[in-house]
Amino acid sequence: MPALIRISSALARPFFRSNDGRDRRRTDAHPLGPLVVRVAASHPVWSRLKAGAVLIVCLAVLGTAVRLEPERSGFGTDRQLGFATCNALMLTGYPCPTCGMTTAFTLTVRGEWAAAFHAQPAGFALALAVVLAAAVASVTIATGSVWAVNWYRVSPMWTAIALVGMVLAGWVYKAAAGWLTGTFPFGRS
């Protein structure tokens, strides 16, 4: 916990040292400090090991997405992993909030970003987040420095609410786009 307090207090400094050696108040800085900052790790070996674990998970997810063939319908790619057809889709004719996530991942790793967004906007955003996490983990492994989030500026509760909202907005987009194109209700004529 003391390391977190040291990082947080360092992030909250609203001053910078000018060329003449005097402390000056930053006029462009947020009063609580930057949102994200790269700092030297207090335990570089452990930081590199944790980053290695994150990188392995990210590469496993992205590697699985590369191996799958995306369904051009925008959903159903997950059946190649052995999952059953979505019950919500079969019962209601409309997708569940996560329908199209696997398809969005497979299209994102192939560079078909417009199709990935159309398959599931939240899945596309999560796929990009996995790529970003892999890049950050690689930098941590190479340099030993870590990226610290200033949790005084970012509320974990609002972050969770934003993620749920993103998934729900993606669901609404997918259902509305499917309804407008005649894809949904699925299985009904």
C-alpha positions as CSV (number, residue, x, y, z in Angstrom):
1,M,0.0,0.0,0.0
2,P,2.8,2.5,0.7
3,A,4.0,2.2,-2.9
4,L,0.5,3.1,-4.1
5,I,0.5,6.1,-1.9
6,R,3.9,7.2,-3.2
7,I,2.7,6.8,-6.8
8,S,-0.6,8.6,-6.1
9,S,1.1,11.5,-4.3
10,A,3.6,11.8,-7.2
11,L,0.8,11.9,-9.7
12,A,-1.1,14.6,-7.8
13,R,1.8,17.1,-8.0
14,P,0.4,20.1,-9.9
15,F,3.8,21.8,-10.2
16,F,6.8,21.5,-12.5
17,R,10.3,22.9,-12.3
18,S,11.0,25.6,-14.8
19,N,14.3,26.4,-16.6
20,D,15.2,28.9,-13.9
21,G,14.9,26.3,-11.2
22,R,11.7,27.6,-9.5
23,D,8.6,25.6,-9.0
24,R,5.7,26.9,-11.1
25,R,2.1,25.9,-11.0
26,R,0.9,24.0,-14.1
27,T,-2.0,25.7,-15.7
28,D,-2.7,22.9,-18.1
29,A,-2.5,20.0,-15.6
30,H,-5.5,18.4,-13.9
31,P,-5.5,19.2,-10.1
32,L,-5.3,15.4,-9.3
33,G,-2.5,14.7,-11.8
34,P,-2.3,12.8,-15.1
35,L,-4.8,10.0,-15.8
36,V,-2.0,7.4,-16.6
37,V,1.7,7.7,-16.0
38,R,4.6,5.4,-16.7
39,V,6.7,4.9,-13.5
40,A,9.7,2.8,-12.6
41,A,8.6,-0.5,-10.9
42,S,9.4,-0.9,-7.3
43,H,9.9,-4.7,-8.0
44,P,11.0,-4.9,-11.6
45,V,11.3,-8.7,-11.6
46,W,7.7,-9.2,-10.3
47,S,6.4,-6.5,-12.7
48,R,8.0,-8.3,-15.6
49,L,6.6,-11.7,-14.5
50,K,3.1,-10.2,-14.1
51,A,3.4,-8.5,-17.5
52,G,4.6,-11.8,-19.0
53,A,1.4,-13.5,-17.7
54,V,-0.8,-10.7,-19.1
55,L,1.1,-11.0,-22.5
56,I,0.6,-14.8,-22.5
57,V,-3.2,-14.5,-21.9
58,C,-3.5,-11.7,-24.5
59,L,-1.6,-13.7,-27.1
60,A,-3.7,-16.8,-26.3
61,V,-6.9,-14.8,-26.9
62,L,-5.6,-13.2,-30.1
63,G,-4.1,-16.5,-31.3
64,T,-7.4,-18.3,-30.9
65,A,-9.1,-15.5,-32.8
66,V,-6.6,-15.9,-35.7
67,R,-7.3,-19.6,-35.9
68,L,-11.1,-19.2,-36.1
69,E,-12.9,-18.5,-39.4
70,P,-15.3,-15.6,-38.9
71,E,-19.0,-16.2,-39.7
72,R,-20.1,-13.5,-42.2
73,S,-23.5,-13.4,-40.6
74,G,-22.0,-11.6,-37.6
75,F,-22.6,-14.3,-35.0
76,G,-22.0,-18.0,-34.6
77,T,-18.2,-18.0,-34.8
78,D,-18.1,-19.3,-31.2
79,R,-19.6,-22.6,-32.4
80,Q,-16.1,-23.5,-33.7
81,L,-15.0,-23.5,-30.1
82,G,-17.7,-26.1,-29.2
83,F,-20.3,-23.7,-27.8
84,A,-24.0,-24.3,-28.5
85,T,-26.1,-21.8,-30.5
86,C,-27.2,-18.8,-28.4
87,N,-30.4,-19.7,-26.5
88,A,-31.6,-16.1,-26.5
89,L,-31.2,-16.0,-30.3
90,M,-33.1,-19.3,-30.7
91,L,-35.9,-18.4,-28.3
92,T,-36.5,-14.7,-29.2
93,G,-34.9,-14.4,-32.6
94,Y,-32.8,-11.5,-31.3
95,P,-29.2,-11.7,-30.1
96,C,-28.0,-11.7,-26.5
97,P,-25.7,-8.9,-25.3
98,T,-22.6,-10.9,-26.2
99,C,-23.7,-12.3,-29.6
100,G,-21.0,-11.4,-32.1
101,M,-18.1,-10.9,-29.7
102,T,-16.1,-13.9,-31.0
103,T,-16.8,-12.8,-34.6
104,A,-15.7,-9.3,-33.8
105,F,-12.4,-10.6,-32.4
106,T,-11.8,-12.8,-35.4
107,L,-12.5,-9.9,-37.8
108,T,-10.4,-7.4,-35.8
109,V,-7.3,-9.6,-35.9
110,R,-7.7,-9.9,-39.7
111,G,-7.9,-6.1,-40.0
112,E,-11.5,-6.0,-41.1
113,W,-12.4,-3.3,-38.6
114,A,-15.6,-2.1,-40.1
115,A,-17.0,-5.6,-40.3
116,A,-15.8,-6.2,-36.7
117,F,-17.6,-3.1,-35.5
118,H,-20.8,-4.2,-37.4
119,A,-20.6,-7.7,-35.9
120,Q,-20.4,-6.3,-32.3
121,P,-19.1,-2.8,-31.4
122,A,-18.3,-3.8,-27.9
123,G,-16.4,-6.9,-29.1
124,F,-14.4,-4.7,-31.5
125,A,-13.5,-2.3,-28.6
126,L,-12.5,-5.2,-26.4
127,A,-10.4,-6.8,-29.1
128,L,-8.5,-3.5,-29.5
129,A,-8.1,-3.3,-25.7
130,V,-6.5,-6.8,-25.7
131,V,-4.1,-5.6,-28.4
132,L,-3.3,-2.6,-26.3
133,A,-2.8,-4.7,-23.2
134,A,-0.4,-6.9,-25.1
135,A,1.6,-3.9,-26.2
136,V,1.7,-2.4,-22.7
137,A,2.8,-5.7,-21.3
138,S,5.6,-6.0,-23.9
139,V,6.9,-2.5,-22.9
140,T,6.8,-3.5,-19.3
141,I,8.8,-6.7,-20.0
142,A,11.3,-4.7,-22.1
143,T,11.8,-1.7,-19.8
144,G,10.8,-2.8,-16.3
145,S,8.6,0.3,-16.0
146,V,4.9,0.0,-15.4
147,W,1.9,2.1,-16.4
148,A,0.0,3.3,-13.3
149,V,-3.6,4.5,-13.4
150,N,-4.4,7.5,-11.2
151,W,-7.4,6.0,-9.4
152,Y,-8.1,9.4,-7.8
153,R,-9.3,10.5,-11.2
154,V,-10.9,7.3,-12.4
155,S,-13.6,5.7,-10.3
156,P,-13.7,1.9,-10.6
157,M,-17.4,2.0,-10.2
158,W,-17.9,4.3,-13.1
159,T,-15.4,2.3,-15.1
160,A,-17.5,-0.8,-14.5
161,I,-20.7,1.1,-15.4
162,A,-19.1,2.4,-18.6
163,L,-18.1,-1.2,-19.6
164,V,-21.6,-2.5,-19.0
165,G,-23.0,0.5,-20.9
166,M,-20.7,-0.2,-23.8
167,V,-21.8,-3.8,-24.0
168,L,-25.5,-2.8,-23.8
169,A,-25.0,-0.1,-26.4
170,G,-23.3,-2.7,-28.7
171,W,-26.2,-5.0,-28.1
172,V,-28.7,-2.3,-29.1
173,Y,-26.7,-1.5,-32.2
174,K,-26.5,-5.1,-33.3
175,A,-30.2,-5.8,-32.7
176,A,-31.2,-2.5,-34.4
177,A,-28.9,-3.1,-37.4
178,G,-30.1,-6.7,-37.7
179,W,-33.8,-5.6,-37.6
180,L,-33.2,-2.9,-40.2
181,T,-31.3,-5.3,-42.6
182,G,-33.8,-8.1,-42.0
183,T,-31.3,-10.4,-40.2
184,F,-33.3,-10.3,-37.0
185,P,-35.7,-11.7,-35.8
186,F,-33.6,-14.7,-36.6
187,G,-35.4,-17.8,-37.9
188,R,-38.7,-16.1,-38.4
189,S,-40.2,-15.4,-41.8
